[in-house]
Amino acid sequence: MTGLDEWQGGVGRNWATQWRRTDRSFAALTKRLIARIAELPGNRVLDIGCGAGELSLAIAGARPGVRVTGVDVSDDLVEAAQARAHAGSLANVEFLVEDAARWSDPQSPPNLVVSRHGVMFFDDPPAAFAHLATTVRPGAQLVFSCFRAASENPWASEIAGLIPQASVTTPPDRFAPGPFAFADPAHVEAVLAAGGWQGIAFEPVDFTYVAGEGADPVADALAFFCHIGPAAAALRALATGDRPGIDGRREIEERLVELLERRREGSRVSFPAAAWIVTARRGAD
């Protein structure tokens, strides 16, 4: 489970420091998501869980006449996104430290809502999507990506299989906030429909999740997974004293290096990955 407190704390800081690697890992999916977004109308865009801003920045750059707002609960991630917008001299994008489940802009409500893997972390998804439906314009479009099942995402399932169970915190239920909370399309459809969204559709996307590149891609991937994903969560648990920290960390890292070596092809370490691109619309009043 990855909840609000974690994103506002260490998890958000880790993602902010690792944004180049996380953008790389999602690059193939992001390309598909941006292409899907480009098919949809909208001049007022909300990016939910914008992270370090890649999706918001891509939309703002491609649509100079559009106003884009990226919201995220992490100060660190929003700071990283703001720095990237400033470096790119994009005047039509803004980033706010806000919870999309509560945020609204009555003066200029969005007519296009997007997210790259941000919606799975809502504490109360039905309430969040119901709130969004009341704050967007009638007929607004919604498009987001989310992971399919962990079994279809070896970057997560294979790494989780390496971790001593004493270091793993099992979520109270499979729909708890986290990377696979939206893996089940029946659950997602029920959540969206309950919130007032219509025309719900799911597009499966298989993509290559690039974990490491360069002269030493295994070391690059190890540095990434020690900050992001199930190995990072286990290492954080060790730091709280669940297991002897030094020995436990060495055990996890040694197992992880062996896995990454098996997944290495030349100057790249990569894994198959599987996601949904979900689309819906708010009904017209």
BELDALIN-V753015 format. One record per helix or strand. SS is the DSSP state (H for helix, E for strand). FROM is the first residue (numbers start at 1). TO is the last residue. If there is no record, write none. Layout:
ss=SS from=FROM to=TO
ss=SS from=FROM to=TO
This chain:
ss=H from=4 to=7
ss=H from=10 to=17
ss=H from=19 to=38
ss=E from=44 to=48
ss=H from=54 to=62
ss=E from=67 to=72
ss=H from=75 to=87
ss=E from=93 to=97
ss=E from=112 to=116
ss=H from=119 to=121
ss=H from=125 to=135
ss=E from=141 to=147
ss=H from=150 to=152
ss=H from=154 to=160
ss=H from=165 to=167
ss=H from=185 to=194
ss=E from=197 to=213
ss=H from=217 to=225
ss=H from=230 to=239
ss=H from=245 to=262
ss=E from=264 to=265
ss=E from=268 to=282
